[in-house]
Amino acid sequence: MNIPPIAPDRLPELLRCMPKAELHIHIEGSLEPELMFALAKRNGLVLPYPDVATLKQAYVFDSLQDFLNIYHAGTQVLRCEQDFYDMAWAYLQRAAADQVVHAEIFFDTQTHTGHGVEESVVIQGLHRACVDAQSQLGLSASLILCFLRHLSEAEAFDALEQAVPHLDKLVGVGLASSEVGHPPEKFARVFAKARSLGLRLVAHAGEEGPPAYIWSALDALKVERIDHGVQALKDPALMARLVRQGVALTVCPLSNLKLRVFNKLAEHNLGQMLDAGIVATVNSDDPAYFGGYINANFTQTFAALGLSAQHAYQLAHNSFEASFMDASVKQAYQDRLNGFFETFE
């Protein structure tokens, strides 16, 4: 669809109002400090920070590992099914306000079982929020179980086995946590098992890790989407493959900025991806920690890179095309997107 140019001062409104899907959101990374303190109080826990302001001041990261250290500390307040519901419901309400009409939500059980929380508590709480989002917010949502790559393959197999009774509540599996030093092929067998169970496959690759990790995710894990993937532009052959095969990248600009993948948002390669024909999407990753939900990622990145309404349409269209929704549902959302752009004034 060819989109006519619009005045630059109208672009932020278009970005905020257009329907979109979010495909890269770690639900534990949406746990805002205020809710974190409320859950700590509910569960009789004491956080290692005296108040919300002090906690927020700690959200300065030099690397992915810096972030993961404080992220995992925050997850300790999640103890009962209602905690997981409340966290997911808070995100889903924000997403709906940002005109997200479909979300595919990352979570893990390994962090929480390590705290003594049963995997069923995690999955049931999150799934209940997804069901309520459909009926109360008109937002469809599904769950992707992520394996933590800094842990062993055996532990990933355990997490998958524990999730088998809940397969009806999951759409796929993913690979998250510390990337460097943990190549995707470490998990080839567990991904093969997940595929045999009918689950869709994604993996974080090429965030801080090299382009070789993206090749491995595609070839060893046989994933359908790459999460992040910003290092792909360092490898022309890989870029050509991504374009040829239509492999989507779930890009998270503010996350890349916060974790020093790029020094400035103006240096981000999202525009280059789109111009090269890569199926890129915009997402928020861990918005409570990285300074913005999906619309903040759109508006700040477009302002920094000088992207256009045509780019906005392509990104939103890509978000539906790259989703794991049924083809007919995708088409319905894309028709809705087309209608929005046809009538936007």
C-alpha positions, 0 to 999 in steps of 0.5 A, a space after each residue: 500500500 502506497 502511503 502519501 506523505 503526511 506533515 511531520 507534526 501529524 506523524 506522532 499521532 499516526 504512530 500512536 493511533 495506528 493498530 499494531 501487534 507487539 511480538 517482543 515483550 518480556 512480561 517480567 520486564 513490564 513490572 513497574 516499580 510501583 507494582 513491584 513494591 505493592 507485590 512485595 508488600 502483599 507477599 511480606 517481602 522487603 526490596 533492597 531499595 527504600 522507595 520507588 525513586 531509588 529503584 528507578 535511579 538504579 535503571 542505568 545499564 552498561 550491558 545486557 548483564 547489568 540489566 539482567 542482574 536487577 531484572 531478576 532481583 525484581 522478579 522475586 516479588 512474584 509469588 502467587 497466581 494473582 501476582 502474575 495476573 496483575 503484572 500481565 493485566 497492567 501491561 495489557 491495559 497499557 498495550 491496549 491504550 497504545 492501540 496494540 490489538 495483538 500481543 505475543 508475550 514472552 515469559 519464563 518459568 525457570 526464574 520463578 521455579 528457582 524461587 520456589 514458585 510452581 510453573 502452573 502458578 506462573 502460566 495460569 496467572 498470565 493466561 487468565 490475564 490474556 483471556 480477560 484482555 480479549 473479552 474486556 480490552 478487545 486485545 488478543 494475547 498469547 504466551 511464548 515460554 522462553 528458555 534461559 540460555 545461561 542455564 543448561 540444556 537439561 534445565 530447559 528440557 525440564 522447563 518444557 516438560 513441566 509446561 506440557 500439561 499447559 500446552 493449550 495455553 502456549 503458542 511457542 517457545 523462545 530463547 532469552 537471557 545472556 546472549 554472549 557465550 551461549 550460542 543457540 545450538 546449545 538448545 537445538 535438541 530442546 527446540 526440536 522437541 518443542 517443534 514436535 509438540 506443535 509449538 512455534 519457535 523464536 530466539 533472541 539472536 544478534 542483539 549483543 551476539 554476532 551474526 553467526 548466532 542468527 545463522 545458528 538460530 535459523 539453522 540449528 534451532 529452525 526458528 521462524 522469527 529472530 528477536 532483536 537481530 540488529 547485528 544482521 546488518 554486519 553480514 550481507 549474506 545473512 541480510 540477503 537470506 533474511 529478505 529472501 526467506 521473509 524472516 522477521 526481526 522483532 526490533 526493540 530500539 529503546 532497549 538497544 539504546 539503554 543497553 548500549 547496543 547503539 550509542 544514540 537512537 539516531 545511529 539505529 539501523 531500523 531504517 536500513 532494515 526496512 529499506 533493505 526489505 527486511 521484515 522488521 517490527 518495533 517492540 518494547 522488550 522490557 518497557 518498565 526498565 528501558 523507558 517506554 512502551 511500544 508507542 514511545 519506541 515508535 515516536 522516539 525512533 521515528 523522530 531520531 531517524 526521520 522515518 516516514 508514514 510509509 515506514 510506519 505502515 510497513 512496520 505495523 503491517 509486518 507486525 501482523 504478518 510476522 505474528 503467529 495468528 491464523 491467516 484469516 485473523 492476520 488478514 482481518 487486522 491488516 484490513 483494519 490497518 489499511 482502513 486506518 491509513 485510508 481514513 487518517 487525516 
